[in-house]
């Protein structure tokens, strides 16, 4: 039996997603979500792979409200300048839902809910 590692977070993108390709040609979309809970804003780095990354590239931009469900991954490295050990966490997913229109489209009264 394996451990459970599942995160579900909703929020708005803080900037347009960064789209890159791996050496093997697989597409990756990376972005940060701002999640507002009560009086605090939390920020989550998110990576989306493959065909889902293409969908993110086509339909998602800064301010878009989405929900993601995926696994939390930890990355460790040694800082080249200070020599200190560093750690970062991100959500890796291919499961997301558009929760509403882009911020720039909110006044148009259109609501789009698409799951992948």
Biopython code that builds the backbone (N, CA, C, O; Angstrom):
import numpy as np
from Bio.PDB.StructureBuilder import StructureBuilder

atoms = [
    (1, "UNK", "N", (0.850, -1.181, 0.000)),
    (1, "UNK", "CA", (0.000, 0.000, 0.000)),
    (1, "UNK", "C", (0.891, 1.239, 0.000)),
    (1, "UNK", "O", (1.825, 1.338, 0.796)),
    (2, "UNK", "N", (0.604, 2.167, -0.880)),
    (2, "UNK", "CA", (1.426, 3.378, -0.948)),
    (2, "UNK", "C", (0.744, 4.532, -0.217)),
    (2, "UNK", "O", (-0.458, 4.500, 0.047)),
    (3, "UNK", "N", (1.532, 5.535, 0.096)),
    (3, "UNK", "CA", (1.021, 6.715, 0.778)),
    (3, "UNK", "C", (0.180, 7.555, -0.171)),
    (3, "UNK", "O", (0.264, 7.403, -1.389)),
    (4, "UNK", "N", (-0.623, 8.434, 0.390)),
    (4, "UNK", "CA", (-1.467, 9.325, -0.403)),
    (4, "UNK", "C", (-0.795, 10.686, -0.499)),
    (4, "UNK", "O", (-0.346, 11.237, 0.506)),
    (5, "UNK", "N", (-0.726, 11.224, -1.710)),
    (5, "UNK", "CA", (-0.134, 12.529, -1.958)),
    (5, "UNK", "C", (-1.032, 13.243, -2.960)),
    (5, "UNK", "O", (-0.797, 13.175, -4.167)),
    (6, "UNK", "N", (-2.063, 13.929, -2.461)),
    (6, "UNK", "CA", (-3.026, 14.610, -3.322)),
    (6, "UNK", "C", (-3.250, 16.024, -2.800)),
    (6, "UNK", "O", (-3.487, 16.232, -1.610)),
    (7, "UNK", "N", (-3.172, 16.994, -3.714)),
    (7, "UNK", "CA", (-3.435, 18.393, -3.386)),
    (7, "UNK", "C", (-4.503, 18.921, -4.338)),
    (7, "UNK", "O", (-4.437, 18.670, -5.541)),
    (8, "UNK", "N", (-5.470, 19.637, -3.819)),
    (8, "UNK", "CA", (-6.432, 20.354, -4.652)),
    (8, "UNK", "C", (-6.398, 21.811, -4.220)),
    (8, "UNK", "O", (-6.599, 22.129, -3.048)),
    (9, "UNK", "N", (-6.140, 22.690, -5.178)),
    (9, "UNK", "CA", (-6.022, 24.120, -4.895)),
    (9, "UNK", "C", (-6.718, 24.890, -6.005)),
    (9, "UNK", "O", (-6.609, 24.541, -7.180)),
    (10, "UNK", "N", (-7.434, 25.942, -5.623)),
    (10, "UNK", "CA", (-7.986, 26.846, -6.638)),
    (10, "UNK", "C", (-7.383, 28.223, -6.421)),
    (10, "UNK", "O", (-6.987, 28.580, -5.311)),
    (11, "UNK", "N", (-7.322, 28.984, -7.500)),
    (11, "UNK", "CA", (-6.793, 30.331, -7.408)),
    (11, "UNK", "C", (-6.649, 30.946, -8.785)),
    (11, "UNK", "O", (-7.060, 30.368, -9.791)),
    (12, "UNK", "N", (-6.067, 32.111, -8.807)),
    (12, "UNK", "CA", (-5.841, 32.830, -10.065)),
    (12, "UNK", "C", (-4.356, 32.817, -10.405)),
    (12, "UNK", "O", (-3.501, 32.912, -9.525)),
    (13, "UNK", "N", (-4.063, 32.698, -11.707)),
    (13, "UNK", "CA", (-2.677, 32.727, -12.161)),
    (13, "UNK", "C", (-2.084, 34.102, -11.909)),
    (13, "UNK", "O", (-2.724, 35.120, -12.174)),
    (14, "UNK", "N", (-0.856, 34.129, -11.396)),
    (14, "UNK", "CA", (-0.199, 35.400, -11.108)),
    (14, "UNK", "C", (0.441, 36.008, -12.344)),
    (14, "UNK", "O", (0.700, 37.211, -12.378)),
    (15, "UNK", "N", (0.700, 35.189, -13.366)),
    (15, "UNK", "CA", (1.190, 35.677, -14.659)),
    (15, "UNK", "C", (0.921, 34.593, -15.700)),
    (15, "UNK", "O", (0.507, 33.488, -15.348)),
    (16, "UNK", "N", (1.148, 34.892, -16.955)),
    (16, "UNK", "CA", (0.917, 33.914, -18.013)),
    (16, "UNK", "C", (1.792, 32.684, -17.786)),
    (16, "UNK", "O", (2.911, 32.806, -17.287)),
    (17, "UNK", "N", (1.292, 31.496, -18.148)),
    (17, "UNK", "CA", (2.097, 30.288, -17.971)),
    (17, "UNK", "C", (3.341, 30.297, -18.845)),
    (17, "UNK", "O", (3.343, 30.858, -19.941)),
    (18, "UNK", "N", (4.391, 29.671, -18.349)),
    (18, "UNK", "CA", (5.635, 29.506, -19.107)),
    (18, "UNK", "C", (5.571, 28.124, -19.749)),
    (18, "UNK", "O", (5.432, 27.116, -19.056)),
    (19, "UNK", "N", (5.675, 28.082, -21.076)),
    (19, "UNK", "CA", (5.571, 26.833, -21.819)),
    (19, "UNK", "C", (6.959, 26.454, -22.329)),
    (19, "UNK", "O", (7.614, 27.246, -23.008)),
    (20, "UNK", "N", (7.407, 25.239, -21.999)),
    (20, "UNK", "CA", (8.697, 24.744, -22.468)),
    (20, "UNK", "C", (8.533, 23.307, -22.957)),
    (20, "UNK", "O", (7.492, 22.681, -22.761)),
    (21, "UNK", "N", (9.587, 22.802, -23.598)),
    (21, "UNK", "CA", (9.615, 21.408, -24.031)),
    (21, "UNK", "C", (10.825, 20.723, -23.423)),
    (21, "UNK", "O", (11.894, 21.319, -23.293)),
    (22, "UNK", "N", (10.642, 19.461, -23.052)),
    (22, "UNK", "CA", (11.758, 18.667, -22.551)),
    (22, "UNK", "C", (12.614, 18.241, -23.740)),
    (22, "UNK", "O", (12.166, 18.363, -24.880)),
    (23, "UNK", "N", (13.834, 17.745, -23.510)),
    (23, "UNK", "CA", (14.668, 17.259, -24.617)),
    (23, "UNK", "C", (13.978, 16.169, -25.449)),
    (23, "UNK", "O", (14.269, 16.010, -26.635)),
    (24, "UNK", "N", (13.061, 15.420, -24.816)),
    (24, "UNK", "CA", (12.345, 14.363, -25.549)),
    (24, "UNK", "C", (11.128, 14.910, -26.309)),
    (24, "UNK", "O", (10.444, 14.159, -27.004)),
    (25, "UNK", "N", (10.859, 16.213, -26.176)),
    (25, "UNK", "CA", (9.770, 16.836, -26.920)),
    (25, "UNK", "C", (8.459, 16.967, -26.171)),
    (25, "UNK", "O", (7.483, 17.461, -26.735)),
    (26, "UNK", "N", (8.405, 16.538, -24.912)),
    (26, "UNK", "CA", (7.177, 16.643, -24.124)),
    (26, "UNK", "C", (6.988, 18.077, -23.643)),
    (26, "UNK", "O", (7.924, 18.696, -23.136)),
    (27, "UNK", "N", (5.773, 18.603, -23.803)),
    (27, "UNK", "CA", (5.486, 19.982, -23.433)),
    (27, "UNK", "C", (5.169, 20.099, -21.942)),
    (27, "UNK", "O", (4.526, 19.226, -21.359)),
    (28, "UNK", "N", (5.634, 21.200, -21.334)),
    (28, "UNK", "CA", (5.399, 21.474, -19.919)),
    (28, "UNK", "C", (4.916, 22.913, -19.779)),
    (28, "UNK", "O", (5.505, 23.833, -20.346)),
    (29, "UNK", "N", (3.837, 23.098, -19.018)),
    (29, "UNK", "CA", (3.352, 24.440, -18.685)),
    (29, "UNK", "C", (3.595, 24.654, -17.195)),
    (29, "UNK", "O", (3.216, 23.816, -16.376)),
    (30, "UNK", "N", (4.222, 25.764, -16.844)),
    (30, "UNK", "CA", (4.484, 26.084, -15.441)),
    (30, "UNK", "C", (3.888, 27.445, -15.120)),
    (30, "UNK", "O", (4.005, 28.394, -15.896)),
    (31, "UNK", "N", (3.245, 27.519, -13.960)),
    (31, "UNK", "CA", (2.637, 28.773, -13.536)),
    (31, "UNK", "C", (2.491, 28.780, -12.027)),
    (31, "UNK", "O", (2.706, 27.763, -11.368)),
    (32, "UNK", "N", (2.123, 29.934, -11.481)),
    (32, "UNK", "CA", (1.901, 30.095, -10.047)),
    (32, "UNK", "C", (0.458, 30.515, -9.818)),
    (32, "UNK", "O", (-0.063, 31.402, -10.494)),
    (33, "UNK", "N", (-0.182, 29.855, -8.844)),
    (33, "UNK", "CA", (-1.546, 30.202, -8.453)),
    (33, "UNK", "C", (-1.522, 30.996, -7.159)),
    (33, "UNK", "O", (-0.790, 30.659, -6.229)),
    (34, "UNK", "N", (-2.321, 32.050, -7.101)),
    (34, "UNK", "CA", (-2.536, 32.796, -5.863)),
    (34, "UNK", "C", (-3.860, 32.310, -5.283)),
    (34, "UNK", "O", (-4.905, 32.419, -5.925)),
    (35, "UNK", "N", (-3.809, 31.778, -4.076)),
    (35, "UNK", "CA", (-4.962, 31.190, -3.404)),
    (35, "UNK", "C", (-5.261, 32.042, -2.178)),
    (35, "UNK", "O", (-4.447, 32.113, -1.257)),
    (36, "UNK", "N", (-6.430, 32.692, -2.162)),
    (36, "UNK", "CA", (-6.800, 33.575, -1.064)),
    (36, "UNK", "C", (-7.694, 32.839, -0.076)),
    (36, "UNK", "O", (-8.791, 32.400, -0.420)),
    (37, "UNK", "N", (-7.210, 32.712, 1.154)),
    (37, "UNK", "CA", (-7.979, 32.072, 2.222)),
    (37, "UNK", "C", (-8.036, 33.050, 3.392)),
    (37, "UNK", "O", (-7.017, 33.420, 3.976)),
    (38, "UNK", "N", (-9.242, 33.449, 3.708)),
    (38, "UNK", "CA", (-9.470, 34.444, 4.750)),
    (38, "UNK", "C", (-8.649, 35.685, 4.450)),
    (38, "UNK", "O", (-8.852, 36.308, 3.409)),
    (39, "UNK", "N", (-7.737, 36.060, 5.318)),
    (39, "UNK", "CA", (-6.941, 37.279, 5.117)),
    (39, "UNK", "C", (-5.524, 36.982, 4.656)),
    (39, "UNK", "O", (-4.643, 37.831, 4.793)),
    (40, "UNK", "N", (-5.286, 35.788, 4.108)),
    (40, "UNK", "CA", (-3.935, 35.402, 3.705)),
    (40, "UNK", "C", (-3.942, 34.890, 2.272)),
    (40, "UNK", "O", (-4.855, 34.173, 1.862)),
    (41, "UNK", "N", (-2.919, 35.263, 1.520)),
    (41, "UNK", "CA", (-2.735, 34.743, 0.167)),
    (41, "UNK", "C", (-1.579, 33.760, 0.177)),
    (41, "UNK", "O", (-0.479, 34.083, 0.626)),
    (42, "UNK", "N", (-1.837, 32.550, -0.323)),
    (42, "UNK", "CA", (-0.809, 31.523, -0.469)),
    (42, "UNK", "C", (-0.498, 31.381, -1.952)),
    (42, "UNK", "O", (-1.379, 31.545, -2.796)),
    (43, "UNK", "N", (0.753, 31.076, -2.265)),
    (43, "UNK", "CA", (1.172, 30.915, -3.651)),
    (43, "UNK", "C", (1.653, 29.493, -3.867)),
    (43, "UNK", "O", (2.417, 28.955, -3.066)),
    (44, "UNK", "N", (1.195, 28.881, -4.968)),
    (44, "UNK", "CA", (1.540, 27.505, -5.296)),
    (44, "UNK", "C", (2.094, 27.440, -6.712)),
    (44, "UNK", "O", (1.467, 27.920, -7.656)),
    (45, "UNK", "N", (3.281, 26.840, -6.856)),
    (45, "UNK", "CA", (3.844, 26.583, -8.180)),
    (45, "UNK", "C", (3.205, 25.313, -8.724)),
    (45, "UNK", "O", (3.042, 24.330, -8.001)),
    (46, "UNK", "N", (2.842, 25.341, -10.013)),
    (46, "UNK", "CA", (2.140, 24.221, -10.648)),
    (46, "UNK", "C", (2.836, 23.868, -11.959)),
    (46, "UNK", "O", (3.241, 24.754, -12.711)),
    (47, "UNK", "N", (2.972, 22.568, -12.229)),
    (47, "UNK", "CA", (3.488, 22.065, -13.506)),
    (47, "UNK", "C", (2.439, 21.169, -14.137)),
    (47, "UNK", "O", (1.874, 20.298, -13.475)),
    (48, "UNK", "N", (2.180, 21.386, -15.422)),
    (48, "UNK", "CA", (1.222, 20.582, -16.180)),
    (48, "UNK", "C", (1.961, 20.010, -17.381)),
    (48, "UNK", "O", (2.695, 20.734, -18.055)),
    (49, "UNK", "N", (1.777, 18.716, -17.661)),
    (49, "UNK", "CA", (2.557, 18.015, -18.679)),
    (49, "UNK", "C", (1.707, 17.534, -19.843)),
    (49, "UNK", "O", (0.498, 17.342, -19.712)),
    (50, "UNK", "N", (2.362, 17.341, -20.989)),
    (50, "UNK", "CA", (1.755, 16.694, -22.144)),
    (50, "UNK", "C", (0.637, 17.492, -22.794)),
    (50, "UNK", "O", (0.711, 18.716, -22.899)),
    (51, "UNK", "N", (-0.402, 16.785, -23.230)),
    (51, "UNK", "CA", (-1.534, 17.412, -23.925)),
    (51, "UNK", "C", (-2.214, 18.456, -23.045)),
    (51, "UNK", "O", (-2.696, 19.475, -23.539)),
    (52, "UNK", "N", (-2.250, 18.197, -21.749)),
    (52, "UNK", "CA", (-2.851, 19.171, -20.829)),
    (52, "UNK", "C", (-2.071, 20.483, -20.826)),
    (52, "UNK", "O", (-2.663, 21.551, -20.664)),
    (53, "UNK", "N", (-0.753, 20.418, -21.003)),
    (53, "UNK", "CA", (0.065, 21.635, -21.082)),
    (53, "UNK", "C", (-0.315, 22.445, -22.311)),
    (53, "UNK", "O", (-0.331, 23.675, -22.265)),
    (54, "UNK", "N", (-0.622, 21.762, -23.410)),
    (54, "UNK", "CA", (-1.059, 22.450, -24.627)),
    (54, "UNK", "C", (-2.376, 23.183, -24.393)),
    (54, "UNK", "O", (-2.565, 24.298, -24.878)),
    (55, "UNK", "N", (-3.283, 22.557, -23.651)),
    (55, "UNK", "CA", (-4.572, 23.186, -23.323)),
    (55, "UNK", "C", (-4.359, 24.414, -22.458)),
    (55, "UNK", "O", (-4.979, 25.453, -22.686)),
    (56, "UNK", "N", (-3.486, 24.301, -21.465)),
    (56, "UNK", "CA", (-3.153, 25.451, -20.611)),
    (56, "UNK", "C", (-2.601, 26.586, -21.465)),
    (56, "UNK", "O", (-3.004, 27.738, -21.305)),
    (57, "UNK", "N", (-1.678, 26.265, -22.373)),
    (57, "UNK", "CA", (-1.068, 27.282, -23.229)),
    (57, "UNK", "C", (-2.105, 28.002, -24.071)),
    (57, "UNK", "O", (-1.989, 29.203, -24.317)),
    (58, "UNK", "N", (-3.121, 27.267, -24.514)),
    (58, "UNK", "CA", (-4.133, 27.843, -25.401)),
    (58, "UNK", "C", (-5.183, 28.670, -24.668)),
    (58, "UNK", "O", (-5.614, 29.700, -25.186)),
    (59, "UNK", "N", (-5.604, 28.251, -23.485)),
    (59, "UNK", "CA", (-6.766, 28.855, -22.836)),
    (59, "UNK", "C", (-6.500, 29.627, -21.552)),
    (59, "UNK", "O", (-7.399, 30.306, -21.057)),
    (60, "UNK", "N", (-5.303, 29.546, -21.000)),
    (60, "UNK", "CA", (-5.068, 30.116, -19.677)),
    (60, "UNK", "C", (-4.053, 31.249, -19.765)),
    (60, "UNK", "O", (-3.033, 31.143, -20.446)),
    (61, "UNK", "N", (-4.355, 32.330, -19.063)),
    (61, "UNK", "CA", (-3.414, 33.437, -18.961)),
    (61, "UNK", "C", (-3.532, 34.092, -17.592)),
    (61, "UNK", "O", (-4.338, 33.664, -16.766)),
    (62, "UNK", "N", (-2.746, 35.107, -17.351)),
    (62, "UNK", "CA", (-2.734, 35.797, -16.067)),
    (62, "UNK", "C", (-4.154, 36.167, -15.643)),
    (62, "UNK", "O", (-4.934, 36.701, -16.431)),
    (63, "UNK", "N", (-4.472, 35.873, -14.385)),
    (63, "UNK", "CA", (-5.771, 36.241, -13.845)),
    (63, "UNK", "C", (-6.833, 35.168, -13.984)),
    (63, "UNK", "O", (-7.895, 35.280, -13.372)),
    (64, "UNK", "N", (-6.580, 34.132, -14.769)),
    (64, "UNK", "CA", (-7.580, 33.075, -14.979)),
    (64, "UNK", "C", (-7.779, 32.309, -13.684)),
    (64, "UNK", "O", (-6.810, 31.964, -13.007)),
    (65, "UNK", "N", (-9.028, 32.044, -13.337)),
    (65, "UNK", "CA", (-9.380, 31.330, -12.113)),
    (65, "UNK", "C", (-9.525, 29.855, -12.449)),
    (65, "UNK", "O", (-10.393, 29.482, -13.238)),
    (66, "UNK", "N", (-8.684, 29.014, -11.861)),
    (66, "UNK", "CA", (-8.746, 27.578, -12.119)),
    (66, "UNK", "C", (-8.543, 26.797, -10.826)),
    (66, "UNK", "O", (-8.083, 27.329, -9.816)),
    (67, "UNK", "N", (-8.900, 25.528, -10.892)),
    (67, "UNK", "CA", (-8.649, 24.586, -9.815)),
    (67, "UNK", "C", (-7.743, 23.488, -10.359)),
    (67, "UNK", "O", (-7.931, 23.033, -11.487)),
    (68, "UNK", "N", (-6.765, 23.059, -9.570)),
    (68, "UNK", "CA", (-5.885, 21.957, -9.970)),
    (68, "UNK", "C", (-5.890, 20.892, -8.881)),
    (68, "UNK", "O", (-5.970, 21.200, -7.692)),
    (69, "UNK", "N", (-5.802, 19.643, -9.306)),
    (69, "UNK", "CA", (-5.633, 18.521, -8.383)),
    (69, "UNK", "C", (-4.451, 17.718, -8.876)),
    (69, "UNK", "O", (-4.413, 17.308, -10.036)),
    (70, "UNK", "N", (-3.485, 17.491, -8.004)),
    (70, "UNK", "CA", (-2.289, 16.763, -8.397)),
    (70, "UNK", "C", (-1.504, 16.315, -7.188)),
    (70, "UNK", "O", (-2.023, 16.272, -6.073)),
    (71, "UNK", "N", (-0.252, 15.982, -7.417)),
    (71, "UNK", "CA", (0.612, 15.523, -6.329)),
    (71, "UNK", "C", (1.656, 16.595, -6.010)),
    (71, "UNK", "O", (2.111, 17.321, -6.894)),
    (72, "UNK", "N", (2.019, 16.675, -4.750)),
    (72, "UNK", "CA", (3.044, 17.607, -4.308)),
    (72, "UNK", "C", (4.405, 16.961, -4.523)),
    (72, "UNK", "O", (4.623, 15.818, -4.123)),
    (73, "UNK", "N", (5.324, 17.692, -5.156)),
    (73, "UNK", "CA", (6.687, 17.201, -5.346)),
    (73, "UNK", "C", (7.670, 18.158, -4.698)),
    (73, "UNK", "O", (7.488, 19.375, -4.721)),
    (74, "UNK", "N", (8.707, 17.589, -4.126)),
    (74, "UNK", "CA", (9.769, 18.349, -3.475)),
    (74, "UNK", "C", (11.016, 18.296, -4.347)),
    (74, "UNK", "O", (11.392, 17.238, -4.853)),
    (75, "UNK", "N", (11.650, 19.450, -4.513)),
    (75, "UNK", "CA", (12.890, 19.535, -5.290)),
    (75, "UNK", "C", (13.963, 20.130, -4.385)),
    (75, "UNK", "O", (13.722, 21.123, -3.700)),
    (76, "UNK", "N", (15.141, 19.524, -4.383)),
    (76, "UNK", "CA", (16.241, 20.001, -3.553)),
    (76, "UNK", "C", (17.467, 20.283, -4.409)),
    (76, "UNK", "O", (17.721, 19.586, -5.392)),
    (77, "UNK", "N", (18.233, 21.315, -4.028)),
    (77, "UNK", "CA", (19.462, 21.660, -4.726)),
    (77, "UNK", "C", (20.349, 22.481, -3.800)),
    (77, "UNK", "O", (19.911, 22.958, -2.753)),
    (78, "UNK", "N", (21.581, 22.633, -4.200)),
    (78, "UNK", "CA", (22.529, 23.453, -3.452)),
    (78, "UNK", "C", (22.677, 24.783, -4.179)),
    (78, "UNK", "O", (22.990, 24.810, -5.370)),
    (79, "UNK", "N", (22.454, 25.884, -3.472)),
    (79, "UNK", "CA", (22.564, 27.221, -4.035)),
    (79, "UNK", "C", (24.012, 27.472, -4.445)),
    (79, "UNK", "O", (24.925, 27.340, -3.629)),
    (80, "UNK", "N", (24.220, 27.832, -5.709)),
    (80, "UNK", "CA", (25.574, 28.035, -6.235)),
    (80, "UNK", "C", (26.274, 29.238, -5.605)),
    (80, "UNK", "O", (27.497, 29.234, -5.461)),
    (81, "UNK", "N", (25.513, 30.265, -5.229)),
    (81, "UNK", "CA", (26.117, 31.473, -4.658)),
    (81, "UNK", "C", (26.451, 31.325, -3.179)),
    (81, "UNK", "O", (27.523, 31.736, -2.734)),
    (82, "UNK", "N", (25.530, 30.738, -2.421)),
    (82, "UNK", "CA", (25.720, 30.670, -0.967)),
    (82, "UNK", "C", (26.182, 29.300, -0.480)),
    (82, "UNK", "O", (26.700, 29.179, 0.630)),
    (83, "UNK", "N", (25.996, 28.263, -1.305)),
    (83, "UNK", "CA", (26.359, 26.913, -0.893)),
    (83, "UNK", "C", (25.327, 26.264, 0.020)),
    (83, "UNK", "O", (25.511, 25.130, 0.463)),
    (84, "UNK", "N", (24.232, 26.986, 0.305)),
    (84, "UNK", "CA", (23.194, 26.444, 1.195)),
    (84, "UNK", "C", (22.288, 25.477, 0.449)),
    (84, "UNK", "O", (22.047, 25.616, -0.750)),
    (85, "UNK", "N", (21.794, 24.496, 1.191)),
    (85, "UNK", "CA", (20.802, 23.580, 0.630)),
    (85, "UNK", "C", (19.465, 24.302, 0.521)),
    (85, "UNK", "O", (19.056, 25.006, 1.445)),
    (86, "UNK", "N", (18.790, 24.127, -0.600)),
    (86, "UNK", "CA", (17.503, 24.790, -0.848)),
    (86, "UNK", "C", (16.445, 23.735, -1.154)),
    (86, "UNK", "O", (16.764, 22.647, -1.634)),
    (87, "UNK", "N", (15.195, 24.060, -0.875)),
    (87, "UNK", "CA", (14.073, 23.161, -1.135)),
    (87, "UNK", "C", (12.922, 23.967, -1.715)),
    (87, "UNK", "O", (12.651, 25.083, -1.270)),
    (88, "UNK", "N", (12.247, 23.405, -2.705)),
    (88, "UNK", "CA", (11.050, 24.026, -3.283)),
    (88, "UNK", "C", (9.999, 22.938, -3.462)),
    (88, "UNK", "O", (10.329, 21.771, -3.672)),
    (89, "UNK", "N", (8.750, 23.327, -3.377)),
    (89, "UNK", "CA", (7.635, 22.406, -3.542)),
    (89, "UNK", "C", (6.762, 22.888, -4.697)),
    (89, "UNK", "O", (6.584, 24.090, -4.894)),
    (90, "UNK", "N", (6.222, 21.943, -5.453)),
    (90, "UNK", "CA", (5.294, 22.311, -6.523)),
    (90, "UNK", "C", (4.251, 21.216, -6.688)),
    (90, "UNK", "O", (4.451, 20.074, -6.273)),
    (91, "UNK", "N", (3.140, 21.588, -7.300)),
    (91, "UNK", "CA", (2.065, 20.648, -7.597)),
    (91, "UNK", "C", (2.233, 20.207, -9.042)),
    (91, "UNK", "O", (2.308, 21.045, -9.941)),
    (92, "UNK", "N", (2.292, 18.909, -9.271)),
    (92, "UNK", "CA", (2.388, 18.348, -10.613)),
    (92, "UNK", "C", (1.035, 17.741, -10.937)),
    (92, "UNK", "O", (0.516, 16.923, -10.177)),
    (93, "UNK", "N", (0.457, 18.147, -12.080)),
    (93, "UNK", "CA", (-0.910, 17.733, -12.383)),
    (93, "UNK", "C", (-1.173, 17.644, -13.872)),
    (93, "UNK", "O", (-0.434, 18.216, -14.674)),
    (94, "UNK", "N", (-2.208, 16.939, -14.237)),
    (94, "UNK", "CA", (-2.815, 17.040, -15.561)),
    (94, "UNK", "C", (-4.326, 17.131, -15.397)),
    (94, "UNK", "O", (-5.082, 16.935, -16.348)),
    (95, "UNK", "N", (-4.752, 17.435, -14.169)),
    (95, "UNK", "CA", (-6.165, 17.523, -13.837)),
    (95, "UNK", "C", (-6.481, 18.946, -13.374)),
    (95, "UNK", "O", (-6.059, 19.364, -12.295)),
    (96, "UNK", "N", (-7.215, 19.673, -14.184)),
    (96, "UNK", "CA", (-7.561, 21.042, -13.824)),
    (96, "UNK", "C", (-8.954, 21.385, -14.331)),
    (96, "UNK", "O", (-9.477, 20.731, -15.233)),
    (97, "UNK", "N", (-9.542, 22.410, -13.746)),
    (97, "UNK", "CA", (-10.876, 22.875, -14.125)),
    (97, "UNK", "C", (-10.853, 24.387, -14.234)),
    (97, "UNK", "O", (-10.359, 25.067, -13.334)),
    (98, "UNK", "N", (-11.382, 24.920, -15.326)),
    (98, "UNK", "CA", (-11.563, 26.367, -15.443)),
    (98, "UNK", "C", (-12.789, 26.710, -14.604)),
    (98, "UNK", "O", (-13.871, 26.178, -14.849)),
    (99, "UNK", "N", (-12.633, 27.590, -13.622)),
    (99, "UNK", "CA", (-13.734, 27.910, -12.717)),
    (99, "UNK", "C", (-14.527, 29.121, -13.151)),
    (99, "UNK", "O", (-15.643, 29.323, -12.672)),
    (100, "UNK", "N", (-14.006, 29.909, -14.016)),
    (100, "UNK", "CA", (-14.714, 31.099, -14.466)),
    (100, "UNK", "C", (-13.959, 31.741, -15.599)),
    (100, "UNK", "O", (-12.931, 31.232, -16.045)),
    (101, "UNK", "N", (-14.468, 32.854, -16.060)),
    (101, "UNK", "CA", (-13.804, 33.544, -17.172)),
    (101, "UNK", "C", (-12.486, 34.151, -16.725)),
    (101, "UNK", "O", (-12.210, 34.282, -15.532)),
    (102, "UNK", "N", (-11.683, 34.517, -17.708)),
    (102, "UNK", "CA", (-10.462, 35.265, -17.403)),
    (102, "UNK", "C", (-10.856, 36.569, -16.750)),
    (102, "UNK", "O", (-11.963, 37.061, -16.969)),
    (103, "UNK", "N", (-9.988, 37.126, -15.967)),
    (103, "UNK", "CA", (-10.312, 38.375, -15.267)),
    (103, "UNK", "C", (-10.762, 39.455, -16.233)),
    (103, "UNK", "O", (-11.665, 40.228, -15.916)),
    (104, "UNK", "N", (-10.151, 39.520, -17.400)),
    (104, "UNK", "CA", (-10.489, 40.549, -18.381)),
    (104, "UNK", "C", (-11.867, 40.317, -18.991)),
    (104, "UNK", "O", (-12.431, 41.225, -19.601)),
    (105, "UNK", "N", (-12.420, 39.104, -18.834)),
    (105, "UNK", "CA", (-13.727, 38.783, -19.416)),
    (105, "UNK", "C", (-14.846, 38.762, -18.388)),
    (105, "UNK", "O", (-15.988, 38.474, -18.748)),
    (106, "UNK", "N", (-14.566, 39.054, -17.124)),
    (106, "UNK", "CA", (-15.572, 38.931, -16.078)),
    (106, "UNK", "C", (-16.792, 39.794, -16.331)),
    (106, "UNK", "O", (-17.900, 39.405, -15.962)),
    (107, "UNK", "N", (-16.625, 40.938, -16.941)),
    (107, "UNK", "CA", (-17.753, 41.836, -17.164)),
    (107, "UNK", "C", (-18.658, 41.372, -18.291)),
    (107, "UNK", "O", (-19.747, 41.918, -18.467)),
    (108, "UNK", "N", (-18.224, 40.359, -19.071)),
    (108, "UNK", "CA", (-19.014, 39.882, -20.192)),
    (108, "UNK", "C", (-20.095, 38.883, -19.788)),
    (108, "UNK", "O", (-20.869, 38.443, -20.638)),
    (109, "UNK", "N", (-20.164, 38.514, -18.501)),
    (109, "UNK", "CA", (-21.196, 37.611, -17.996)),
    (109, "UNK", "C", (-21.132, 36.212, -18.603)),
    (109, "UNK", "O", (-22.139, 35.504, -18.584)),
    (110, "UNK", "N", (-20.008, 35.792, -19.131)),
    (110, "UNK", "CA", (-19.894, 34.441, -19.655)),
    (110, "UNK", "C", (-19.258, 33.577, -18.595)),
    (110, "UNK", "O", (-18.331, 34.002, -17.906)),
    (111, "UNK", "N", (-19.751, 32.377, -18.466)),
    (111, "UNK", "CA", (-19.181, 31.438, -17.511)),
    (111, "UNK", "C", (-18.820, 30.183, -18.258)),
    (111, "UNK", "O", (-19.648, 29.599, -18.958)),
    (112, "UNK", "N", (-17.575, 29.768, -18.105)),
    (112, "UNK", "CA", (-17.078, 28.598, -18.801)),
    (112, "UNK", "C", (-16.524, 27.652, -17.730)),
    (112, "UNK", "O", (-15.697, 28.049, -16.909)),
    (113, "UNK", "N", (-16.990, 26.390, -17.746)),
    (113, "UNK", "CA", (-16.482, 25.401, -16.804)),
    (113, "UNK", "C", (-16.105, 24.167, -17.606)),
    (113, "UNK", "O", (-16.970, 23.419, -18.061)),
    (114, "UNK", "N", (-14.809, 23.964, -17.774)),
    (114, "UNK", "CA", (-14.301, 22.867, -18.559)),
    (114, "UNK", "C", (-13.306, 22.085, -17.715)),
    (114, "UNK", "O", (-12.396, 22.674, -17.131)),
    (115, "UNK", "N", (-13.465, 20.767, -17.644)),
    (115, "UNK", "CA", (-12.537, 19.924, -16.895)),
    (115, "UNK", "C", (-11.706, 19.095, -17.840)),
    (115, "UNK", "O", (-12.174, 18.685, -18.903)),
    (116, "UNK", "N", (-10.446, 18.843, -17.444)),
    (116, "UNK", "CA", (-9.542, 17.993, -18.217)),
    (116, "UNK", "C", (-8.889, 17.010, -17.291)),
    (116, "UNK", "O", (-8.083, 16.190, -17.729)),
]
sb = StructureBuilder()
sb.init_structure("model")
sb.init_model(0)
sb.init_chain("A")
sb.init_seg("    ")
for serial, (resi, resn, name, xyz) in enumerate(atoms, 1):
    if name == "N":
        sb.init_residue(resn, " ", resi, " ")
    sb.init_atom(name, np.array(xyz, "f"), 0.0, 1.0, " ", f" {name:<3s}", serial, name[0])
structure = sb.get_structure()
